[in-house]
Amino acid sequence: MKLSIVIVNYNVRYFLEQCLHAVQKASTSIETEIFVVDNNSVDGSVHMVREKFPTVHLIENHGNKGFSKANNQAIRQAKGDYILLLNPDTLVEEDCFVKCLDFMDNHPEAGGLGVPMIDGKGRFLPESKRGLPTPEVAFYKILGLARLFSHSPRFARYHMGHLDKNQTHEVDVLAGAFMLLRHAVLEKTGLLDEDYFMYGEDIDLSYRITQAGFKNYYFAGTTIIHYKGESTKKGSINYVKIFYQAMSIFAGKHFSKGRAGMFSFLINLAIYFRALLALTSRLAKVLAFPAIDALMLYSGFLWLLPYWEQHKYTPDYYPPAFLGIVVPIYILIWLSAIGLSKAYAKPIQMKKLAKGILWGSIGILIFHSLADESLRFSRALILLGTVWAFISLLSYRYLLRQSQSFKDLFERKHKKRVMLVASEEEAQRISQLLKQSLSKIKVAGRIQPNRQPATAMALGNLDQIREAIRIHNIEELIFSAIDLPSQQIINLMLELSATKVDFKIAPPQSHSIIGSSSIDTAGDLYVVHLNAITKEHNQQNKRLLDFLLSLFFLCSYPILCWTIKQKKGFFNNIWQVIGSSKSWVGYSCYSDIQQKLPKIKPGILSPVDMLDENLSEEKKQEINMVYAKNYSILQDVEIIVHAWKNLGR
């Protein structure tokens, strides 16, 4: 066996599917075995691998074992001369493995190899080549000197910024997202250190490889896409803590006592500093709009009060308590109503804001009628304040939405303009997926996936792609993985990375379209919605029906119980539905196949109860799928009426 590929998966089913398609293409001329180690995913990953990739060796863990332990499980079974540790959120070129193995065969001193990685927008990921994080190197990175002097051999050593990313180099540390290892070397160094749950194990193993007398290489002969942040969400304080604690473990094992102490001090300093920055940033993001709203509303009353006093009464007619107590209460009611209307949730929607202001004004009028006489003032000021709230809060949001810096915070004014790079047949399939994904998208047309003269059904060919993007104001390109090899897709992404377009890839025979818009955010994707049941208003209606029926059943229980087969079960079910742990209607059973369907609460009844006959499991799943796809609240009512006697199940 030449190559063993190990992929550790945790809840990234669609990315894993694309990764495996690419891996199989890249393995056609090599004797290869593929392992997927699943760390107890709940997104249907295991079923997908079994169904679509039956030749893959699947290891199912009944718990999250962590990255090191999961990799070691497969490595111990691997028979290949080389072991490739590969992230599930990656995409390799078709000749990636051939080139890498050829390099390793011709460089017997090489113990491990990494490759250039780009993110979903075609931008080079600096962690593709790294230096050993000594206390000095870590200090420069923490202070920001590595970023400031990004090409300095001294200050930028953490990402080896002084080395040309387009040339092959010897490096200190390989990235765990793509880590090709010589099996014979692992027998000398040992496997991944299981003291590391996540992060740091790649640094530790890279260091042990060099200590054993071998070299690590950054091989520039091929490039992979790494949807950074998808297999591990890297924006959280928890990530910062886990990552830097892993660095402390590394220092304690491999540095002298004095250097390890200094390193740990720097690491703890970094944790608290980054945590403070993250907390401050998060609070600022959460409180920014409510704080501005409060300021705008209070400023309005400061201006309205003298005007109204002069127009209707006399100056200083209202006591200080009005501005000091009553107006802050008004503002608090408005902000609460705006928050409950989800007008602060992203993307920000103007109609939700207007709804929140209106409900807030009604709440203020109720407060006015119930408050103590000393806190009641003119209703006219409440109405004037409402007018001011509508004008001021809507206006400044409208101005922010016009700014390029803030437009991503708001609901899109228009559908995203997308262009497909695909054959006519595949373009039709992708367009249908986009339609079923319920995303706000307009397909402007397709680019022919070759350089031949474009047909009448295409906007142009690959040579004309830049011009087509400009002319048609394209915001996103979707590449067909059937019509274009991974290598060509990656080259096009690199070529167009300077443009403002986003990129996505439609894997073959998949119900997903995958991409990533930012180096700092999780990859996003379009997934087919078989599930009208997942629409927000359907979920709300279903829950409302459950709750109202439960109240009715509870009040009428002494009478209704005589019409139900299992009276005690009926009473227990009422409370479980009220407590939201069950629904009156759900799917007929909970098998592996059901993982394809959107998640809903377990049901007492199911659509199958409409049919008084024995059905096969396959037929039941078909009925479940129709129920999810074409959900209506009347359907639930019909099922309950038809299967009334079984409500005590």
VMD Tcl script that draws the C-alpha trace (Angstrom):
set ca {
  {0.00 0.00 0.00}
  {1.45 3.33 -1.05}
  {-0.77 5.87 0.72}
  {-3.15 5.89 3.69}
  {-5.35 8.97 4.02}
  {-6.83 9.78 7.43}
  {-9.68 12.30 7.77}
  {-11.10 13.15 11.20}
  {-14.64 14.47 10.93}
  {-16.83 16.35 13.38}
  {-20.15 17.72 12.09}
  {-19.00 18.97 8.66}
  {-20.92 16.51 6.51}
  {-21.13 18.56 3.31}
  {-17.47 19.58 3.40}
  {-16.49 15.97 4.07}
  {-18.51 14.83 1.06}
  {-16.70 17.28 -1.24}
  {-13.33 16.36 0.28}
  {-13.88 12.64 -0.32}
  {-14.91 13.19 -3.94}
  {-11.65 15.10 -4.54}
  {-9.56 12.54 -2.64}
  {-10.93 9.69 -4.73}
  {-10.14 11.56 -7.95}
  {-6.60 12.24 -6.76}
  {-6.09 8.58 -5.82}
  {-6.98 6.89 -9.12}
  {-3.38 6.08 -10.09}
  {-2.13 5.31 -6.56}
  {-2.73 2.32 -4.32}
  {-4.65 4.12 -1.59}
  {-6.79 3.43 1.45}
  {-9.01 6.10 2.97}
  {-10.02 6.30 6.64}
  {-12.75 8.56 8.02}
  {-12.78 8.76 11.81}
  {-16.03 10.35 12.98}
  {-16.03 11.93 16.42}
  {-19.72 11.36 17.19}
  {-21.18 13.76 14.60}
  {-24.92 14.46 14.72}
  {-25.31 15.86 11.19}
  {-25.67 12.63 9.24}
  {-21.99 12.38 8.31}
  {-21.75 8.66 9.12}
  {-24.77 7.75 7.02}
  {-23.47 9.87 4.12}
  {-20.08 8.08 4.14}
  {-21.73 4.65 4.28}
  {-24.14 5.48 1.47}
  {-21.89 7.39 -0.94}
  {-18.39 6.10 -0.15}
  {-18.73 2.40 0.72}
  {-15.01 1.66 0.11}
  {-13.91 4.14 2.80}
  {-12.82 2.62 6.14}
  {-15.22 4.24 8.61}
  {-14.37 4.41 12.31}
  {-17.26 5.59 14.48}
  {-16.46 7.08 17.87}
  {-19.24 7.33 20.45}
  {-17.88 10.57 21.81}
  {-15.51 13.33 20.71}
  {-12.07 11.73 21.14}
  {-10.22 14.82 19.98}
  {-7.97 15.24 16.95}
  {-4.89 13.33 18.13}
  {-6.63 10.21 19.44}
  {-8.91 10.00 16.41}
  {-5.99 10.22 13.97}
  {-4.02 7.64 15.92}
  {-6.94 5.20 15.76}
  {-6.65 5.14 11.97}
  {-2.84 5.36 11.81}
  {-2.59 2.16 13.86}
  {-4.65 0.37 11.19}
  {-2.98 2.06 8.20}
  {-0.83 0.00 5.84}
  {0.50 2.73 3.57}
  {4.16 3.69 3.15}
  {2.93 7.23 3.65}
  {0.23 8.61 5.94}
  {-1.68 11.76 4.99}
  {-3.54 13.57 7.77}
  {-6.16 15.66 5.97}
  {-8.87 18.00 7.24}
  {-12.41 17.35 5.99}
  {-12.82 21.01 5.00}
  {-10.17 20.81 2.28}
  {-10.13 20.29 -1.49}
  {-7.09 18.76 -3.20}
  {-6.02 18.93 -6.85}
  {-6.24 15.82 -9.01}
  {-2.45 15.39 -9.22}
  {-1.78 16.52 -5.64}
  {-0.91 13.09 -4.22}
  {1.17 12.03 -7.22}
  {3.32 15.16 -6.99}
  {3.73 15.00 -3.21}
  {4.62 11.29 -3.16}
  {7.08 11.79 -6.01}
  {8.81 14.54 -4.00}
  {8.95 12.36 -0.87}
  {10.32 9.39 -2.84}
  {13.09 11.60 -4.25}
  {13.94 13.14 -0.85}
  {14.58 10.30 1.62}
  {15.61 12.84 4.25}
  {12.04 14.21 4.27}
  {9.97 13.05 7.24}
  {6.94 15.22 6.56}
  {5.51 17.51 3.92}
  {2.96 20.34 3.75}
  {1.61 22.35 0.83}
  {0.37 25.89 0.09}
  {-3.21 26.39 1.28}
  {-5.69 29.01 0.12}
  {-9.01 29.96 1.70}
  {-12.38 30.02 -0.04}
  {-11.62 33.37 -1.66}
  {-8.33 32.24 -3.15}
  {-6.14 33.99 -0.57}
  {-2.94 32.36 0.64}
  {-3.09 31.07 4.21}
  {0.14 32.02 6.01}
  {0.00 28.99 8.33}
  {0.94 26.87 5.33}
  {4.56 27.36 6.45}
  {5.51 27.96 10.06}
  {8.50 28.28 12.31}
  {8.93 26.72 15.72}
  {7.04 28.85 18.31}
  {9.94 29.57 20.64}
  {9.36 32.20 23.37}
  {11.00 34.82 21.15}
  {8.90 33.91 18.10}
  {5.71 33.80 20.22}
  {6.56 37.18 21.78}
  {6.91 38.85 18.38}
  {3.60 37.37 17.27}
  {1.72 38.41 20.42}
  {3.05 41.98 20.15}
  {1.97 42.18 16.51}
  {5.52 42.65 15.22}
  {5.13 39.57 13.01}
  {2.25 41.25 11.19}
  {3.97 44.64 11.09}
  {7.20 43.23 9.64}
  {5.62 40.39 7.68}
  {8.75 39.59 5.60}
  {11.35 39.86 8.34}
  {13.43 36.68 8.98}
  {13.45 37.60 12.67}
  {10.06 39.12 13.49}
  {7.93 37.11 11.02}
  {9.37 33.69 11.78}
  {6.07 32.34 13.14}
  {4.72 32.16 9.56}
  {8.17 32.26 7.95}
  {7.19 35.37 6.05}
  {10.70 35.74 4.63}
  {10.29 32.57 2.53}
  {8.78 32.82 -0.94}
  {5.36 31.11 -0.86}
  {5.85 30.00 -4.49}
  {9.08 28.09 -3.78}
  {9.72 24.81 -1.99}
  {11.49 25.26 1.37}
  {12.55 23.38 4.44}
  {10.34 24.49 7.34}
  {10.02 23.82 11.06}
  {6.31 23.08 11.37}
  {3.71 21.43 9.12}
  {0.02 22.41 9.19}
  {-2.30 19.72 10.52}
  {-4.84 20.40 7.76}
  {-2.52 18.62 5.27}
  {0.31 16.66 6.80}
  {1.99 13.96 4.66}
  {4.16 11.72 6.82}
  {6.54 8.86 6.10}
  {5.21 5.81 7.94}
  {8.72 4.62 8.79}
  {9.42 7.97 10.45}
  {6.30 7.69 12.61}
  {7.60 4.36 13.87}
  {10.65 6.24 15.18}
  {8.97 9.40 16.48}
  {5.77 7.83 17.76}
  {2.26 8.88 16.79}
  {0.45 12.11 17.60}
  {0.72 13.05 21.26}
  {-2.68 12.43 22.83}
  {-2.08 14.98 25.58}
  {-3.26 17.48 22.96}
  {-7.04 17.37 22.48}
  {-7.00 19.82 19.62}
  {-4.30 22.17 18.27}
  {-0.59 21.91 18.96}
  {-0.27 18.24 18.00}
  {0.99 19.20 14.51}
  {3.69 21.42 16.04}
  {4.67 18.69 18.50}
  {4.97 15.99 15.82}
  {6.80 18.30 13.41}
  {9.34 19.07 16.13}
  {9.84 15.36 16.94}
  {10.42 14.65 13.24}
  {13.28 17.15 13.12}
  {14.64 15.86 16.45}
  {14.74 12.37 14.92}
  {17.05 13.69 12.18}
  {14.51 14.18 9.37}
  {13.33 17.32 7.59}
  {9.94 18.94 7.10}
  {9.20 20.50 3.72}
  {6.82 23.11 2.41}
  {6.22 21.76 -1.11}
  {5.04 24.45 -3.55}
  {4.24 22.04 -6.41}
  {0.52 21.82 -5.62}
  {-2.15 23.85 -3.80}
  {-5.20 22.90 -1.76}
  {-8.25 24.84 -0.61}
  {-8.76 24.93 3.14}
  {-12.12 26.35 4.19}
  {-10.50 27.88 7.20}
  {-12.58 27.84 10.32}
  {-15.03 25.18 9.17}
  {-13.66 22.08 10.87}
  {-12.85 24.24 13.91}
  {-14.46 27.58 14.70}
  {-11.56 29.89 15.41}
  {-13.22 33.12 16.48}
  {-14.09 32.20 20.05}
  {-12.36 32.83 23.35}
  {-12.47 29.08 23.94}
  {-10.38 28.53 20.79}
  {-7.79 31.05 21.98}
  {-7.62 29.33 25.35}
  {-7.33 25.79 23.93}
  {-4.76 26.81 21.33}
  {-2.46 28.65 23.71}
  {-2.79 25.97 26.39}
  {-1.63 23.49 23.74}
  {1.40 25.73 23.22}
  {2.07 25.58 26.98}
  {1.99 21.76 26.84}
  {4.48 21.88 23.99}
  {6.80 24.24 25.88}
  {6.68 22.09 29.01}
  {7.69 19.01 27.02}
  {10.35 20.38 24.72}
  {11.87 23.54 26.23}
  {14.18 23.90 29.19}
  {12.56 24.80 32.51}
  {13.49 28.48 32.26}
  {12.38 28.86 28.64}
  {9.20 26.90 29.33}
  {8.37 29.23 32.23}
  {8.89 32.29 30.06}
  {6.82 30.74 27.29}
  {3.96 29.90 29.69}
  {4.01 33.46 31.00}
  {3.72 34.82 27.46}
  {0.99 32.32 26.65}
  {-1.10 33.27 29.68}
  {-0.55 36.93 28.86}
  {-1.80 36.25 25.34}
  {-4.87 34.36 26.62}
  {-5.97 37.19 28.92}
  {-5.15 39.86 26.36}
  {-7.03 38.11 23.55}
  {-9.93 37.26 25.89}
  {-10.21 40.92 26.92}
  {-10.14 42.04 23.30}
  {-12.72 39.41 22.31}
  {-15.03 40.30 25.21}
  {-14.74 44.03 24.52}
  {-15.37 43.48 20.83}
  {-18.34 41.23 21.48}
  {-19.93 43.67 23.94}
  {-19.37 46.53 21.52}
  {-21.07 44.60 18.71}
  {-24.01 43.57 20.89}
  {-24.56 46.96 22.55}
  {-23.69 49.30 19.66}
  {-27.15 49.63 18.12}
  {-29.11 49.70 21.42}
  {-26.72 52.36 22.77}
  {-27.02 54.52 19.65}
  {-30.80 54.05 19.67}
  {-31.01 55.14 23.31}
  {-28.87 58.20 22.59}
  {-30.97 59.14 19.56}
  {-34.24 58.75 21.46}
  {-33.05 60.74 24.49}
  {-31.64 63.48 22.25}
  {-35.03 63.68 20.55}
  {-36.81 64.27 23.86}
  {-34.22 66.90 24.84}
  {-35.19 68.76 21.69}
  {-38.95 68.02 21.74}
  {-39.55 68.97 25.38}
  {-38.67 72.70 25.16}
  {-40.53 72.94 21.83}
  {-43.68 71.38 23.27}
  {-43.50 73.42 26.48}
  {-43.21 76.64 24.49}
  {-45.98 75.62 22.08}
  {-48.48 74.27 24.60}
  {-47.54 75.39 28.08}
  {-44.73 77.53 29.51}
  {-40.94 76.99 29.73}
  {-39.91 74.54 32.48}
  {-43.50 73.25 32.72}
  {-42.34 69.62 33.08}
  {-40.42 68.65 36.26}
  {-36.87 67.17 36.11}
  {-38.37 63.73 36.84}
  {-39.72 63.60 33.29}
  {-36.27 63.56 31.66}
  {-34.60 61.84 34.61}
  {-37.03 58.96 35.18}
  {-39.94 58.80 32.74}
  {-38.03 59.24 29.45}
  {-35.45 56.52 30.39}
  {-38.41 54.19 31.14}
  {-39.90 55.03 27.73}
  {-36.55 54.30 26.08}
  {-36.17 51.02 27.96}
  {-39.64 49.92 26.77}
  {-38.81 50.86 23.18}
  {-35.46 49.06 23.25}
  {-37.07 45.96 24.79}
  {-39.78 45.90 22.12}
  {-37.21 46.39 19.34}
  {-35.13 43.55 20.80}
  {-38.14 41.23 21.12}
  {-38.99 42.00 17.48}
  {-35.49 40.71 16.62}
  {-34.58 44.02 15.01}
  {-31.07 43.80 16.51}
  {-30.46 40.34 15.02}
  {-28.37 40.15 11.85}
  {-29.16 40.70 9.08}
  {-30.92 43.84 10.32}
  {-34.39 44.30 8.79}
  {-36.13 47.68 8.68}
  {-39.61 46.17 8.93}
  {-38.69 44.46 12.21}
  {-37.42 47.76 13.56}
  {-40.66 49.53 12.59}
  {-42.63 46.73 14.23}
  {-40.55 47.05 17.41}
  {-41.04 50.83 17.60}
  {-44.80 50.41 17.14}
  {-45.09 47.75 19.86}
  {-42.86 49.85 22.12}
  {-45.16 52.85 21.69}
  {-48.16 50.69 22.58}
  {-46.27 49.46 25.65}
  {-45.49 53.05 26.66}
  {-49.17 54.03 26.35}
  {-50.09 51.06 28.56}
  {-47.42 52.14 31.08}
  {-48.83 55.69 30.93}
  {-52.33 54.49 31.76}
  {-51.20 52.24 34.65}
  {-48.44 54.40 36.16}
  {-48.75 56.53 39.27}
  {-50.23 59.99 38.70}
  {-46.82 61.57 39.37}
  {-45.33 59.73 36.38}
  {-48.10 60.53 33.90}
  {-47.40 63.29 31.43}
  {-48.78 64.41 28.09}
  {-49.74 61.63 25.65}
  {-48.86 64.06 22.89}
  {-45.18 63.79 23.86}
  {-45.42 60.01 23.56}
  {-46.83 60.38 20.05}
  {-44.19 62.96 19.12}
  {-41.53 60.67 20.55}
  {-42.91 57.81 18.45}
  {-42.68 59.92 15.30}
  {-39.11 60.87 16.24}
  {-38.24 57.22 16.91}
  {-39.47 56.19 13.46}
  {-37.65 59.03 11.70}
  {-34.34 58.89 13.59}
  {-33.81 55.13 14.04}
  {-34.87 54.21 10.52}
  {-32.91 57.10 8.96}
  {-29.54 56.39 10.51}
  {-29.84 52.71 9.71}
  {-30.69 53.58 6.13}
  {-27.54 55.72 5.90}
  {-25.41 52.93 7.38}
  {-26.82 50.48 4.86}
  {-25.55 52.67 2.02}
  {-21.98 52.39 3.36}
  {-19.74 49.61 2.03}
  {-18.35 49.11 5.54}
  {-21.71 48.33 7.15}
  {-23.85 46.92 4.35}
  {-23.15 43.30 5.38}
  {-25.00 43.97 8.66}
  {-28.25 44.55 6.84}
  {-30.68 42.41 4.92}
  {-29.79 42.43 1.25}
  {-31.70 44.98 -0.81}
  {-31.47 42.74 -3.85}
  {-30.80 39.13 -4.68}
  {-27.15 38.11 -4.89}
  {-26.04 37.99 -8.52}
  {-24.46 34.61 -9.20}
  {-22.77 33.21 -12.30}
  {-22.31 29.49 -12.88}
  {-19.17 28.04 -14.44}
  {-20.74 24.85 -15.72}
  {-22.07 22.92 -18.69}
  {-25.66 23.53 -19.66}
  {-26.89 20.31 -18.06}
  {-25.00 20.87 -14.81}
  {-26.06 24.53 -14.74}
  {-29.68 23.42 -14.71}
  {-28.99 21.06 -11.79}
  {-27.17 23.76 -9.81}
  {-29.90 26.33 -10.53}
  {-32.47 23.88 -9.17}
  {-30.36 23.36 -6.01}
  {-30.16 27.12 -5.51}
  {-33.89 27.43 -5.92}
  {-34.53 24.67 -3.40}
  {-32.03 26.17 -0.93}
  {-34.44 29.11 -0.44}
  {-31.51 31.56 -0.70}
  {-31.90 35.08 -2.07}
  {-30.05 34.48 -5.33}
  {-30.41 35.51 -8.95}
  {-28.54 33.38 -11.50}
  {-27.30 35.88 -14.08}
  {-26.16 33.14 -16.46}
  {-23.38 30.65 -17.00}
  {-19.83 30.61 -18.27}
  {-18.82 27.76 -20.53}
  {-16.31 25.54 -18.61}
  {-13.75 25.57 -21.44}
  {-11.96 28.00 -23.75}
  {-13.88 27.15 -26.91}
  {-16.09 29.81 -28.59}
  {-19.13 30.36 -26.40}
  {-22.52 29.04 -27.50}
  {-25.66 31.13 -27.56}
  {-26.70 29.60 -24.22}
  {-23.61 30.94 -22.39}
  {-22.41 34.41 -21.40}
  {-18.88 33.53 -22.47}
  {-16.05 31.05 -21.97}
  {-13.23 30.86 -19.41}
  {-11.15 33.42 -21.33}
  {-14.00 35.91 -20.94}
  {-14.77 35.29 -17.27}
  {-13.30 38.57 -15.96}
  {-15.24 40.61 -18.49}
  {-18.45 38.71 -17.72}
  {-18.00 39.41 -13.98}
  {-17.62 43.13 -14.69}
  {-20.41 43.50 -17.24}
  {-23.00 41.53 -15.28}
  {-22.03 42.83 -11.79}
  {-21.40 39.31 -10.52}
  {-21.01 38.88 -6.75}
  {-20.39 35.14 -6.66}
  {-19.10 32.38 -8.93}
  {-20.20 28.78 -8.53}
  {-17.91 26.18 -10.12}
  {-19.19 22.80 -11.24}
  {-16.86 20.10 -9.89}
  {-18.10 17.75 -12.62}
  {-17.13 20.08 -15.48}
  {-13.92 21.52 -14.02}
  {-11.06 19.63 -12.34}
  {-10.08 20.81 -8.86}
  {-6.75 22.08 -10.15}
  {-8.46 24.37 -12.66}
  {-10.92 25.62 -10.04}
  {-8.06 26.44 -7.66}
  {-6.12 28.20 -10.44}
  {-9.18 30.27 -11.35}
  {-9.69 31.21 -7.70}
  {-6.06 32.32 -7.45}
  {-6.37 34.25 -10.70}
  {-9.58 36.01 -9.60}
  {-8.69 36.44 -5.92}
  {-8.11 40.18 -6.41}
  {-11.73 40.65 -7.52}
  {-14.56 41.14 -5.03}
  {-16.43 37.99 -6.03}
  {-17.01 35.09 -3.68}
  {-16.50 31.50 -4.79}
  {-18.43 28.31 -4.23}
  {-18.13 24.79 -5.58}
  {-20.96 22.41 -6.48}
  {-19.71 18.86 -5.78}
  {-20.98 16.05 -8.02}
  {-24.23 14.34 -7.04}
  {-24.56 16.42 -3.89}
  {-27.36 18.46 -2.39}
  {-24.93 21.16 -1.24}
  {-22.95 24.03 -2.72}
  {-19.88 24.86 -0.66}
  {-17.76 27.94 -0.16}
  {-16.26 30.38 2.30}
  {-16.31 34.13 2.18}
  {-13.68 35.05 4.74}
  {-10.47 33.81 6.30}
  {-11.91 34.63 9.71}
  {-15.38 33.16 9.34}
  {-16.79 29.71 9.01}
  {-17.41 28.46 5.51}
  {-20.93 29.00 4.27}
  {-22.94 26.75 2.03}
  {-26.26 26.40 0.29}
  {-28.15 23.25 1.23}
  {-31.28 21.96 -0.47}
  {-34.37 22.45 1.65}
  {-36.63 19.45 1.21}
  {-38.17 21.03 4.21}
  {-40.87 23.60 4.05}
  {-41.16 22.57 7.70}
  {-37.93 24.49 8.47}
  {-39.40 27.84 7.44}
  {-39.60 30.06 10.48}
  {-43.33 30.75 10.23}
  {-44.08 27.02 9.89}
  {-42.04 26.23 12.99}
  {-43.83 28.98 14.92}
  {-47.24 27.81 13.74}
  {-46.45 24.20 14.61}
  {-45.34 25.15 18.11}
  {-48.39 27.41 18.59}
  {-50.73 24.61 17.51}
  {-49.01 22.18 19.91}
  {-49.29 24.60 22.81}
  {-52.92 25.63 22.23}
  {-54.07 22.04 21.69}
  {-52.25 20.97 24.86}
  {-54.03 23.65 26.90}
  {-57.36 22.58 25.41}
  {-56.63 18.91 26.10}
  {-55.57 19.71 29.67}
  {-58.72 21.70 30.44}
  {-60.94 19.07 28.78}
  {-59.05 16.03 30.06}
  {-61.82 14.69 32.37}
  {-64.08 14.35 29.31}
  {-61.59 13.67 26.49}
  {-59.67 10.94 28.31}
  {-62.61 8.55 27.81}
  {-62.09 8.77 24.03}
  {-58.37 7.88 24.23}
  {-56.98 4.34 24.46}
  {-54.16 5.05 26.96}
  {-55.43 7.67 29.41}
  {-52.28 7.97 31.53}
  {-50.08 8.23 28.45}
  {-52.37 10.98 27.10}
  {-51.96 13.00 30.31}
  {-48.15 12.58 30.25}
  {-48.02 13.54 26.57}
  {-49.91 16.77 27.25}
  {-47.22 17.89 29.70}
  {-44.37 16.78 27.43}
  {-45.77 18.81 24.54}
  {-46.30 21.84 26.81}
  {-42.69 21.44 27.95}
  {-41.58 21.38 24.28}
  {-39.88 17.99 24.52}
  {-42.42 16.46 22.11}
  {-44.83 17.51 19.37}
  {-48.27 16.09 18.67}
  {-47.11 15.19 15.15}
  {-43.59 14.17 14.05}
  {-41.84 11.62 11.86}
  {-42.88 7.98 11.95}
  {-39.51 6.62 13.17}
  {-35.93 7.66 13.95}
  {-33.54 5.68 11.77}
  {-30.26 6.55 10.02}
  {-32.23 7.50 6.93}
  {-34.10 10.15 8.88}
  {-30.86 12.08 9.29}
  {-31.46 13.32 5.76}
  {-34.55 15.14 7.01}
  {-34.68 18.41 8.94}
  {-34.66 18.00 12.71}
  {-38.01 18.34 14.47}
  {-39.25 17.22 17.89}
  {-40.29 13.57 18.38}
  {-43.99 13.15 17.61}
  {-46.73 11.27 19.42}
  {-48.43 10.75 16.05}
  {-47.00 10.72 12.54}
  {-48.17 11.06 8.92}
  {-48.14 7.26 8.70}
  {-51.11 7.21 11.11}
  {-53.26 8.50 8.24}
  {-52.89 5.11 6.55}
  {-54.50 2.07 8.14}
  {-52.09 -0.48 6.72}
  {-48.67 -2.01 7.33}
  {-45.95 -0.14 5.45}
  {-42.31 -0.93 4.74}
  {-39.60 1.21 6.34}
  {-38.75 2.60 2.91}
  {-42.36 3.69 2.35}
  {-42.50 5.29 5.79}
  {-39.41 7.34 4.98}
  {-40.99 8.49 1.72}
  {-44.05 9.65 3.66}
  {-41.79 11.44 6.17}
  {-40.03 13.25 3.33}
  {-43.32 14.38 1.75}
  {-44.48 15.61 5.17}
  {-41.27 17.64 5.65}
  {-41.32 19.05 2.13}
  {-44.99 20.02 1.97}
  {-45.76 20.83 5.60}
  {-48.92 22.67 6.55}
  {-50.55 23.20 9.91}
  {-53.84 21.81 8.53}
  {-52.03 18.55 7.82}
  {-51.17 18.24 11.52}
  {-54.80 18.88 12.47}
  {-55.98 16.25 9.97}
  {-53.52 13.65 11.37}
  {-54.61 14.37 14.97}
  {-58.31 14.07 14.11}
  {-57.77 10.84 12.15}
  {-55.59 9.16 14.82}
  {-57.34 10.70 17.83}
  {-57.50 7.46 19.86}
  {-53.69 7.11 19.75}
  {-52.89 10.43 21.47}
  {-51.99 8.49 24.61}
  {-49.25 6.52 22.87}
}
mol new
graphics top color blue
foreach p $ca { graphics top sphere $p radius 0.5 }
foreach p [lrange $ca 0 end-1] q [lrange $ca 1 end] { graphics top cylinder $p $q radius 0.2 }
display resetview
